[in-house]
Amino acid sequence: MKMLIVSPILIPLVAAILALLLPRRLGKLAGVAGPAALLAASLALLHWVLRDGIQVLQIGNWPAPFGITFVVDIFSAIMVVLTGIIGFALAVYSFHSIEPERFKFGYYSLFNILLMGVAGAFTTGDIFNMYVWFEVLLISSFVLMVLGGERAQIEGAVKYVTLNLLSSTFFLIAVAILYGKLGTLNMADLAVRVSQTYDDTLVKVASLLLLGAFGIKAAIFPLYFWLPASYHTPPAAVSALFAGLLTKVGVYAIIRTFTLIFIWDRTVTHNVILIIAGFTMFFGVIGAVVQFDFRRLLSFHIISQIGYMMMGLGLFTTVAISGSLFHIIHNILAKTNLFLISGFVYHLQGSYALKKLGGLYRRQPLLAFLFIIPAFSLAGIPPLSGFWSKFLLIKAGLQLEGWIIVSIALIVSLLTLYSMTKIWAEVFWKPDPQAKPYSVEKNAKYYSMLMPIIFMAAINALVGLYAEPFLNLTLKAADQLMHPSIYIEAVLGGYLP
Amino acid sequence: MVLLYAILIGVMFGAAVYLLLRRSIVKLVFGLVLLSQATNLFIFTIGGYEKNNPPLVEKGQLVPTAPYVDPLPQALILTAIVISFGVLAFTMVLMHRAHESIGTDDLHQMRDTDK
């Protein structure tokens, strides 16, 4: 039963190996079966954690601060479930939409290794181990980004790789300082020891270095420029995978470290986070307003939405954190789906430039309807999912009388709606500017791309229209995050220094 | 000795940042190499650089003879070296491909994806 904790890591690993070794068609099926099994396992894990509390696995039975620990609390379990949902939807979407050449060079293996790295980063309870998982997901994302070797991909990858390597270095330096100063790498043990020595300069330096390192990965202001320069270059399925999951790994790491370990000097850290959140929201959405490329516009929106997640952490109350978590759930579903839709539009009309698209409302009414769900949800129109997360965040902000951050959040919401209507008007309402007759075969590729979009939109609509259980879930998770002693107790158990 | 290492690490980080800020992609790679080496040296130094007994348990005893050196920083460095070796190998191939397909080694010319 304890093995369920590491199953989100083992399942994609097995799937990746099978996808590499089996003959081509079987390998592709293994590549889809892996994420499907991951989704099932993660749901079981979430159910287990909700029923029995935080689950801990000590690898090799070494007691807590000495060995590597895997910990799953509700927050981790939610993130792993989201990984499963995204992984499954994108694996199906990739099945026909990725070219055979890319499959030949191990697309599905890399895809599953990436999921493994993400799941590992979500479940580990050891900070150096988290660094290793970051590298696992980074190296597979590097290869996924350049797979195919188009000029734009290579160029985007130069920026993506450099910035991410830099961030890994920061991460490693921070880990080194923490180890040198406190002599432990286990996150629960770190939390205990930081609570005794939080006034130390080196510990503060380490906390801000970690914020910088995770901030580059999460694309917060002013460290986000690599994201809109690279995320629109690979195929749509890969873009969607990066957009949905990779930045959220950075956000997860920030939330984890700044609710568990560095919670003692909040006037510095959490205020900095709050200010960064405001800038991130604002500049992300301003960047999006001037874009006329479907995927670049969405890339800027990723940044802007990261701001909301950081806002909840900066406010640091149970309601605010649960708003952040709800926003992560909502954003992973909506954003990934928008990228999938952009890929589907590319399949139909052969372009990502908004100027060259048009007329899809008449020809693809179903797609137009499917676009409305994530787009309005992103803008925060009630009763869709984005409304609930923003409601929680703004409620928490008003309770703390943070007028500035609340007004920024509301303005950004409005500008988000503006750029969503821009996509709507250009892609769906405007008559098709291309003269050539338009016909798309409704073949297997068509349906294998449409089905994941419907699947994601359905989940997204469910989270919005039937929000109560999800709200309770995030409130429970936030409550756990606000009481780190539960986590520490679960990991260290009898051994408390 | 620690002071010497501290100065060396500082110089290495400085040189790495200088190289990273240059426009040539070759210097970018060298900068990244230097950066990862400097980080490894940093872990080594901050992990407690002392001349002590090896952390081995003598026959008939349960703990190593104190004072012994902490073996964990070396293990961390080893992991970091292996990871950075793989990642840098990839980066070098990527830069080579970038030079081939874009036809320049100047980062200022690589502005197509920023527009």
Interface residues (C-beta under 8 A of the other chain):
Chain A: F128 V132 E135 L138 I139 F142 V143 V146 G149 R151 A152 I154 E155 G156 A157 V158 K159 V161 T162 L165 L166 S168 T169 L172 I173 V175 A176 I177 Y179 G180 K181 G183 L185 P228 A229 S230 H232 T233
Chain B: L20 I25 L28 L32 L35 S36 T39 F42 I43 I46 G47 G48 D70 L72 P73 L76 T79 A80 I83 G86 V87 F90 T91 L94 M95 R97 A98 S101 I102 L107 M110 D112 T113 D114
